[in-house]
Amino acid sequence: MTVAQAVVQFLGNQYTVDTINGSTHRERLIPGMFGIFGHGNVAGVGQALKQAQTARPELMPYYQGRNEQAQVHQSVGFSRMHRRRATFAVTASVGPGSSNMLTGAALATINRLPVLLLPSDVFATRAADPVLQQLERPDAYDMSVNDAFRPLSRYFDRVSRPEQLFSALLNGLRVLTDPAETGAVTISLPQDVQAEALDVPEVFLAQREWRIRRPEPDTEDLHRAAEAIRNAKRPLIVAGGGVLYAFAEDALAAFTEATGIPVGNTQAGVGVLPWDHPYSLGAIGSTGTTAANRLAAQADLVIGIGTRYEDFTTASRTAFAHPDVKFVNINVAPIDAYKHGSAIAVVADAGKALVQLTQLLKGHRIDLDGEISAGKETWDGIVDAAHQTRHTPFPAQAEIIGAVNTESGPRDVVVCAAGSLPGDLHKMWRVRDSSGYHVEYGYSCMGYEIAGGIGVKRGAPDRDVFIMVGDGSYLMMHTELVTAVAERIKVIVVLIQNHGYASIGSLSESLGSQRFGTQYRHLDSEQHTFDDGSRLPVDLALNAESLGVTVIRVEPGEDTIDDLRIALRKAKDAPEDGGPVLIHINSDPLLDSPDSESWWDVPVSEISELDSTQDAYQTYTDHKGRQKHYLG
């Protein structure tokens, strides 16, 4: 068989096996492959997929996409819904087809989510050199555009000879299924090598199981962690996505209920506890709740579980303000366990560590219940007011979020990635299910929303998926709606039209740059500015309709939010095989959401002729004075 045929048959026989609390789960690691074909893969992987479809359709189902980056995003969305037990492979043609996947590779690796990328490459033999779309470097002739994947991938290999395929795929899937190492795995396939014949051992093509490693904690580390917790007066848990990937929600609930230690969650950690759990403070950090951030400011011990401590989580290292604060970190990845000069690093599966730590701390309990409940009650009142306030004719974003949250079902999923929506969702979305919140905020990639949301729906076909997206992100990458139309995939897109980049506009204003370049307006050629012209006559609802999407327009007026709720119910009632539904609504980008009483470090110009920038710089220096230099 050819190298490409071996790739397809091998991938069709790979399985993950995962044991959680004595229960074993087995599923296909690569249940399908996305691809857009061009020179480089049409006669290699493309031929192999067609051959498989003819002989064994179930071996490696092929899925179309409209953009290579979007195909990677679909794979990542699917992977997260499967808690990293499964993902898709993505094949792309030589040159721009492959380099289009670079953004997706970075997103997957930053978020620690597995995806298998198979970019095509130039001729290994150099028989027709240089080929169309080949990069030529006089100082490194063995380099191609695919070498750009090296820093963005957790594993990179190039199959320059057919015999190298075996070690490349086995090593790649080893990384793909490793909880501590996973991310983008890139195996570059030269176009001539893909079509070459190869004798393939039967054992290579046989079914293979990849057991997900969930390491036990070191006993001494765990005892030291328990001792540090016993000695703390005001401990606080920061729970990240690692809790979910370890299926440790129940273990976390048991731990916090036994010890009374409150929990704040990162963006990736939303869902570790239901929003109304008595010890859930909700979001923490720059986009956090006042309940979480006020307790964080006084915490003498921070217990990080499955978090990588992104700057939004630490409010750019101002959230944990206690002068003697220490960190105990539980993480399967050593790089995260040792962050902030951790006093104690427990390198282990979060679920296993929590179960054992709960036993070690049996009988130990702190008493912050009054503060926790008071903080929660205050924040809940703030969110209720934000959701229920009615601005006309254009509602605030908080009102729109409240309507979607109210009309969504307990198991429905909200999807978002960029703009001001992720921050507002983080602190105001009331999550009821551990898989009900999917905001890509490691890379916060504009354009992820629709493609990633379709991937989420593929991974959870029994749930309604609400994709919340602003007009800026919609225009970045909306064409994957055509994929949903073609496959009759029902996702509900809530498109919020605010005529520009609301998030960066607000940030620009706070930094003294007066929303420069963030509004969608006609160019004033005399002043060469986009800030003062008339609004663009762009009809995004009509655009979606032209792609075959069912569109519901919510018009501005006195009853906009009531009309939105009716539209949401109608969308939920739409047939499951009817394809995507898009709800278009206008909002007022100048209406702020509740304040987190927190900060995010974005430098301000030290010298400026603008009064607004000078004022912003003074505010910036005031905040910098509170920034702590945690080690690591």
C-alpha positions in Angstrom: 0.0 0.0 0.0 1.0 3.7 -0.3 2.2 5.8 2.6 -1.1 7.7 2.5 -3.1 4.5 2.5 -1.1 3.3 5.5 -1.8 6.5 7.3 -5.6 6.2 6.8 -5.7 2.5 7.8 -3.5 3.0 10.8 -5.5 6.0 12.1 -8.8 4.1 11.7 -7.7 1.5 14.2 -6.5 3.6 17.1 -8.4 3.8 20.4 -8.1 5.5 23.7 -8.8 3.6 26.9 -9.4 5.6 30.0 -10.2 4.4 33.5 -11.9 6.7 36.0 -12.9 5.5 39.4 -12.8 1.9 38.3 -14.9 2.5 35.2 -13.2 1.9 31.8 -14.1 4.0 28.7 -12.9 3.1 25.2 -13.4 5.1 22.0 -11.8 5.8 18.7 -9.0 8.3 19.0 -9.4 9.6 15.4 -13.0 9.1 14.3 -12.6 11.0 11.1 -10.5 13.4 9.0 -11.1 16.9 7.7 -9.5 17.9 4.4 -9.3 20.4 1.6 -7.5 19.0 -1.4 -4.9 20.6 -3.6 -1.6 19.6 -5.2 0.3 17.8 -2.5 -2.6 15.7 -1.0 -5.2 15.1 -3.7 -3.3 12.1 -5.1 -2.0 11.0 -1.7 -4.2 11.2 1.3 -7.2 12.2 -0.9 -6.9 9.0 -2.9 -6.5 7.0 0.3 -9.6 8.5 1.8 -11.6 7.8 -1.4 -10.4 4.2 -1.5 -11.4 3.7 2.1 -14.8 5.3 1.5 -15.4 2.8 -1.3 -14.2 -0.3 0.5 -14.8 0.5 4.2 -16.7 3.7 4.8 -16.5 3.4 8.6 -12.7 3.2 8.6 -12.0 6.9 8.2 -15.0 9.1 7.4 -14.1 12.3 5.5 -15.5 15.7 6.4 -15.4 18.8 4.3 -14.5 22.2 5.5 -14.3 25.7 4.0 -11.1 26.8 5.6 -8.1 24.8 6.9 -7.9 26.9 10.1 -11.6 26.4 10.7 -11.1 22.6 10.3 -8.5 22.6 13.1 -10.9 24.6 15.2 -13.7 22.1 14.6 -11.3 19.3 15.7 -10.4 21.2 18.9 -14.0 21.9 19.8 -14.8 18.2 19.4 -11.8 17.2 21.4 -12.7 19.4 24.4 -16.2 18.0 24.5 -14.7 14.5 24.6 -12.3 15.7 27.4 -9.3 15.0 25.2 -10.1 11.3 24.6 -10.7 11.8 20.8 -10.0 14.3 18.1 -9.9 14.6 14.3 -7.0 14.6 11.8 -6.7 17.4 9.3 -5.1 17.0 5.9 -4.1 20.1 3.8 -2.3 20.8 0.5 1.2 22.2 0.0 1.9 25.8 0.8 -1.0 28.1 1.9 -3.3 25.2 2.6 -0.9 23.9 5.2 0.2 27.2 6.6 -3.5 28.2 7.0 -3.4 25.7 9.9 -0.7 27.5 11.9 -3.2 29.5 13.9 -5.2 26.4 14.7 -2.0 24.6 15.8 -1.1 27.4 18.2 -4.6 27.5 19.6 -4.6 23.7 20.3 -1.2 23.7 21.9 -1.8 26.7 24.1 -5.1 25.2 25.3 -3.5 21.7 25.8 -6.0 20.1 23.4 -5.1 17.4 21.0 -5.4 17.6 17.2 -3.5 15.7 14.5 -2.3 17.9 11.6 -1.1 16.3 8.3 0.2 19.2 6.2 1.5 18.2 2.8 5.1 19.2 1.9 7.2 19.7 -1.2 9.0 16.8 -3.0 11.4 14.9 -0.7 13.3 13.8 -3.9 13.5 17.4 -5.2 12.7 15.9 -8.6 10.6 18.9 -9.6 12.3 21.7 -7.7 11.1 24.3 -6.9 7.4 23.3 -7.1 4.5 25.7 -7.1 4.2 27.3 -3.6 7.6 26.1 -2.4 9.6 28.3 0.0 13.2 28.7 -1.1 15.8 29.8 1.4 19.4 30.1 0.2 20.7 29.5 3.7 18.6 26.4 4.4 17.3 24.5 1.4 15.8 21.7 3.5 13.4 24.1 5.0 9.7 24.5 3.9 6.8 26.5 5.2 5.9 23.5 7.3 8.8 24.2 9.6 6.8 27.0 10.9 4.7 24.4 12.8 7.7 23.4 14.9 7.3 26.0 17.7 3.5 25.7 17.6 3.3 21.9 17.9 3.9 19.6 20.9 5.3 17.1 18.4 6.7 17.7 14.9 8.0 15.2 12.4 8.6 15.0 8.6 8.3 11.7 6.8 11.0 12.1 4.2 11.2 8.4 3.5 8.3 5.9 3.6 10.0 3.8 6.3 9.9 6.7 8.7 6.1 6.6 8.8 6.0 4.0 11.6 8.0 5.9 14.2 6.4 9.3 13.2 2.9 8.1 13.8 3.6 6.1 16.9 5.5 9.0 18.5 2.9 11.5 17.4 0.0 9.5 19.0 2.0 9.0 22.1 2.1 12.8 22.6 -1.5 13.2 21.4 -2.8 11.0 24.2 -0.4 12.3 27.0 -2.4 14.5 29.4 0.8 16.5 30.3 2.1 16.8 26.8 -0.9 17.0 24.5 -1.5 19.7 21.9 -1.0 19.9 18.2 0.8 17.0 16.7 2.1 17.8 13.2 3.4 15.1 10.8 4.5 16.7 7.6 4.0 14.5 4.5 5.9 15.3 1.3 3.6 14.9 -1.7 5.8 12.3 -3.5 6.2 10.2 -0.3 2.5 10.1 0.2 2.1 8.2 -3.1 5.0 5.9 -2.7 4.5 2.2 -2.1 5.5 0.6 1.2 5.5 -2.8 2.8 3.5 -2.4 6.0 3.6 -5.0 8.8 0.2 -6.2 9.8 0.9 -5.4 13.4 1.2 -1.7 12.5 -2.3 -1.8 11.0 -3.9 -3.8 13.8 -6.1 -2.2 16.4 -4.0 -0.4 19.1 -5.1 1.0 22.4 -3.6 4.2 23.9 -4.1 4.1 27.7 -4.5 7.6 29.1 -2.0 8.0 32.0 -3.4 9.4 35.2 -0.5 9.5 37.5 -0.8 9.0 41.3 0.5 11.8 43.5 3.8 11.4 45.4 3.0 10.5 49.0 5.5 13.0 50.5 4.3 15.8 48.2 0.7 15.1 49.2 1.5 15.1 53.0 3.3 18.4 52.6 0.3 19.9 50.8 -2.0 18.7 53.5 0.2 20.2 56.1 0.2 23.6 54.3 -3.6 23.5 54.1 -3.9 22.7 57.8 -1.7 25.7 58.6 -3.5 28.2 56.3 -6.1 30.5 57.8 -7.6 31.7 54.5 -7.0 29.1 51.8 -8.6 29.4 48.3 -8.8 27.0 45.5 -8.3 28.1 41.9 -9.7 25.4 39.7 -8.8 25.2 36.0 -9.6 23.0 33.0 -7.4 20.2 34.3 -10.2 19.4 36.8 -12.6 18.7 34.0 -10.1 16.8 31.9 -9.4 14.6 34.9 -13.2 14.1 35.4 -12.6 15.4 38.9 -15.7 17.5 39.4 -17.2 15.1 42.0 -13.8 14.8 43.8 -13.5 18.6 44.0 -17.1 19.0 45.3 -16.3 16.4 48.0 -13.1 18.2 48.9 -14.6 21.7 49.2 -17.6 20.5 51.1 -15.4 18.6 53.6 -12.9 21.4 54.2 -15.0 24.5 53.6 -12.4 25.9 51.2 -14.0 28.1 48.6 -13.4 27.6 44.8 -12.8 30.2 42.1 -12.6 29.0 38.6 -10.6 30.0 35.5 -12.2 30.3 32.0 -11.3 26.7 31.2 -12.5 25.7 34.7 -16.1 27.0 34.3 -18.3 24.0 35.1 -16.1 22.4 37.8 -19.0 23.2 40.2 -22.5 24.4 39.3 -22.9 28.2 39.7 -25.1 27.9 42.7 -22.9 25.4 44.6 -22.5 26.9 48.2 -18.6 26.9 47.9 -18.4 28.1 44.3 -17.3 31.8 44.1 -17.5 31.7 40.3 -15.0 33.3 38.0 -11.7 34.6 39.4 -9.3 37.2 38.1 -9.5 40.1 35.6 -13.0 38.8 34.4 -14.0 37.4 37.8 -16.7 38.0 40.3 -16.3 40.3 43.3 -17.0 37.3 45.5 -14.0 35.4 44.2 -11.7 38.4 43.9 -12.3 39.8 47.4 -11.4 36.5 49.0 -8.5 36.1 46.6 -7.0 39.4 47.8 -6.9 38.0 51.4 -5.9 34.4 50.7 -2.7 33.2 52.5 -2.6 30.0 50.5 -3.7 29.5 46.9 -4.4 25.9 45.9 -4.1 25.7 42.1 -5.7 22.6 40.7 -5.4 22.0 36.9 -4.7 25.7 36.1 -1.8 27.2 34.1 -2.3 30.6 35.8 -2.9 32.7 32.8 -2.6 36.5 33.4 -6.4 36.9 33.4 -6.6 34.3 36.2 -4.0 36.2 38.4 -5.3 39.6 37.3 -1.7 40.2 36.0 -0.4 39.1 39.4 -2.4 41.5 41.5 -5.3 39.1 42.5 -3.4 37.4 45.3 -2.4 40.3 47.4 -1.6 38.7 50.8 2.0 39.7 51.6 2.9 36.1 52.6 0.8 34.2 50.0 2.0 30.8 49.1 1.0 28.4 46.3 0.3 24.7 46.4 -0.3 23.4 42.8 -1.8 20.2 41.7 -1.3 19.5 38.0 -0.5 16.7 35.7 1.9 19.0 33.8 5.1 19.9 35.7 5.4 23.2 34.0 2.1 24.3 35.7 2.7 22.5 39.0 5.9 24.6 39.6 4.5 28.0 38.6 4.7 31.0 40.9 7.5 29.5 42.9 5.1 26.9 44.2 5.8 26.0 47.8 4.6 22.5 47.0 4.2 21.0 43.6 2.0 17.9 43.3 2.5 16.5 39.8 -0.5 14.1 39.5 -3.9 13.6 38.1 -6.2 16.1 39.8 -8.9 13.5 40.6 -6.5 11.1 42.3 -4.8 13.8 44.2 -8.1 15.3 45.5 -9.4 12.0 46.7 -6.3 11.3 48.7 -6.0 14.9 50.0 -9.6 14.7 51.2 -8.7 11.6 53.3 -5.6 13.2 54.7 -7.5 16.3 55.8 -10.4 14.4 57.3 -11.7 16.4 60.3 -10.0 19.6 59.2 -12.3 22.5 58.3 -12.0 26.2 58.0 -14.9 28.6 58.7 -15.4 31.1 56.0 -19.0 30.2 55.3 -20.4 33.5 56.3 -18.0 35.5 54.0 -18.6 33.0 51.2 -22.4 33.2 51.3 -22.4 37.0 51.7 -20.1 37.4 48.7 -22.2 35.1 46.6 -25.4 36.9 47.5 -23.9 40.3 46.7 -22.6 39.1 43.3 -25.8 37.3 42.4 -27.7 40.5 43.0 -25.4 42.4 40.8 -25.8 39.8 38.0 -29.6 39.7 38.4 -29.7 43.5 38.0 -27.5 43.4 34.9 -29.6 40.7 33.3 -32.9 42.3 34.1 -32.2 46.0 33.3 -33.7 47.0 30.0 -32.0 49.5 27.8 -33.8 50.7 24.6 -33.7 50.6 21.7 -30.3 48.8 21.9 -29.8 46.4 24.8 -26.5 45.9 26.8 -24.6 42.8 26.2 -25.3 41.7 29.7 -29.0 41.6 29.0 -28.4 39.5 25.9 -26.3 37.0 27.9 -29.0 36.9 30.5 -31.7 36.0 27.9 -29.6 33.3 26.3 -28.7 31.8 29.7 -32.4 31.8 30.8 -33.6 30.2 27.6 -30.9 27.6 27.4 -31.4 24.1 28.8 -29.4 22.8 31.8 -27.2 20.6 29.4 -26.9 23.1 26.6 -23.5 24.5 25.7 -22.4 28.1 25.2 -19.5 28.7 22.9 -17.4 31.8 22.5 -13.7 32.9 22.1 -12.9 36.6 21.6 -14.0 40.1 22.2 -15.8 41.4 25.2 -18.2 38.4 25.3 -15.7 35.9 27.0 -15.1 38.2 30.0 -18.8 38.9 30.4 -19.7 35.2 30.0 -17.0 34.2 32.5 -18.4 36.3 35.3 -22.1 36.2 34.5 -22.9 32.8 32.8 -24.7 30.5 35.3 -23.3 27.1 34.4 -25.4 24.1 35.4 -23.5 21.3 33.7 -19.8 20.5 33.7 -19.7 20.4 29.9 -22.0 23.4 29.4 -19.4 26.1 28.9 -16.9 26.3 26.1 -15.0 29.5 25.8 -11.6 29.3 24.1 -9.6 31.8 26.0 -6.1 30.4 25.9 -5.6 31.9 22.5 -8.8 33.9 22.4 -8.9 33.5 18.7 -11.3 35.7 16.7 -13.1 33.4 14.3 -13.0 30.3 16.4 -16.6 30.6 17.6 -18.6 29.2 14.6 -16.1 26.5 13.6 -15.4 25.5 17.2 -19.1 25.5 18.0 -19.7 23.1 15.1 -17.0 20.9 16.5 -18.7 21.0 19.9 -22.0 19.9 18.3 -20.2 17.0 16.6 -18.9 16.0 20.0 -22.3 16.4 21.8 -25.0 15.9 19.2 -27.6 15.5 22.0 -27.1 19.1 23.3 -28.1 22.4 21.9 -25.1 24.6 21.2 -25.4 28.3 21.5 -22.6 30.2 19.7 -22.3 33.7 20.9 -20.3 35.9 18.5 -19.8 39.6 17.8 -19.7 41.1 14.3 -15.9 41.4 14.4 -15.3 37.7 15.0 -18.2 36.7 12.6 -16.5 38.6 9.8 -13.2 36.8 10.6 -14.4 33.3 9.8 -18.1 32.7 9.3 -17.9 30.5 6.2 -17.9 27.3 8.2 -21.7 27.9 8.4 -21.7 26.4 5.0 -20.3 23.2 6.5 -23.2 23.2 9.0 -25.7 23.8 6.1 -24.1 21.0 4.0 -24.3 18.4 6.9 -27.6 19.8 8.4 -25.8 20.4 11.7 -28.0 22.4 14.1 -26.1 25.1 16.0 -27.7 28.3 17.3 -25.6 31.4 16.5 -26.4 34.5 18.4 -24.8 37.3 16.3 -24.4 40.5 18.3 -24.0 43.5 16.0 -22.2 46.4 17.5 -20.5 47.8 14.4 -16.9 47.2 15.4 -14.6 45.8 18.0 -16.4 46.5 21.2 -13.8 44.8 23.5 -10.7 46.5 22.0 -12.7 49.8 21.7 -13.3 49.7 25.5 -9.7 48.7 26.2 -8.4 51.4 23.8 -10.5 54.0 25.6 -9.2 52.9 29.0 -5.6 53.2 27.8 -6.1 56.7 26.5 -6.3 55.9 22.7 -10.0 56.9 22.4 -11.3 53.8 20.6 -9.0 54.4 17.7 -9.6 52.1 14.7 -12.2 49.9 16.4 -15.4 51.1 14.7 -16.8 49.9 11.3 -17.3 53.2 9.5 -16.7 54.8 6.1 -13.2 56.3 5.7 -13.0 60.1 6.1 -10.4 60.6 3.5 -9.7 64.2 4.4 -8.6 63.3 8.0 -7.9 59.7 7.0 -9.9 58.3 9.9 -12.4 55.6 10.3 -13.6 57.0 13.6 -16.1 59.6 12.4 -17.6 58.4 9.2 -21.1 56.9 8.7 -21.7 53.3 9.7 -21.1 50.7 7.0 -24.3 49.4 5.4 -23.4 45.8 6.0 -26.2 43.4 6.5 -24.8 40.3 8.3 -28.2 38.7 8.7 -28.6 38.8 4.9 -25.1 37.5 4.5 -26.0 34.4 6.6 -29.2 33.9 4.7 -27.2 33.8 1.5 -25.2 30.9 2.9 -28.4 28.9 3.4 -28.7 29.6 7.1 -32.1 30.1 8.8 -32.1 33.6 10.1 -34.2 35.3 12.8 -33.9 39.1 13.1 -34.5 40.7 16.4 -35.3 44.4 15.7 -34.3 47.2 18.1 -37.2 48.6 20.2 -38.9 48.6 23.5 -39.3 44.8 23.6 -36.0 43.7 22.2 -35.0 41.3 25.0 -38.5 39.7 25.1 -38.3 39.3 21.3 -34.9 37.7 21.7 -36.2 35.2 24.1 -39.0 34.3 21.7 -36.4 33.9 19.0 -34.3 31.7 21.2 -37.2 29.4 21.9 -38.0 29.2 18.2 -34.4 28.3 17.5 -34.4 25.5 20.1 -37.6 24.1 18.7 -36.2 24.0 15.2 -35.7 20.5 13.8 -32.4 18.8 14.7 -31.6 18.1 11.0 -32.6 21.5 9.8 -29.1 23.0 9.8 -27.9 26.2 11.6 -30.1 28.9 12.9 -28.7 32.5 13.3 -30.3 35.1 15.5 -29.2 38.7 14.7 -29.5 41.4 17.3 -28.0 44.8 17.7 -26.4 46.0 21.0 -25.0 49.1 22.5 -21.2 48.7 22.9 -20.9 51.6 25.3 -23.0 50.0 28.0 -20.7 48.3 30.5 -21.1 45.0 32.3 -20.6 44.6 36.1 -17.1 45.5 37.3 -14.8 42.7 38.5 -12.9 45.0 40.8 -9.8 43.7 39.1 -7.1 44.7 36.6 -5.3 43.5 33.4 -1.8 44.6 32.6 -1.7 46.3 29.1 1.1 48.8 29.0 0.3 52.5 28.4 2.5 54.9 26.5 5.0 56.4 28.9 5.2 59.6 26.9 2.3 61.1 25.1 0.9 64.4 23.7 -2.6 63.2 24.3 -4.2 64.2 27.6 -6.2 61.0 27.6 -3.1 58.9 27.4 -1.3 60.8 30.1 -4.3 60.2 32.5 -4.3 56.5 31.6 -0.6 56.2 32.2 -1.1 57.6 35.8 -3.8 55.0 36.4 -1.5 52.3 35.0 1.4 53.2 37.3 -1.0 53.0 40.3 -1.9 49.5 39.4 1.7 48.5 38.6 2.5 49.4 42.2 0.3 46.6 43.4 1.7 44.0 41.1 3.5 41.1 42.9 6.5 39.4 41.4 5.6 35.8 42.1 8.5 33.6 41.3 8.3 31.3 38.2 
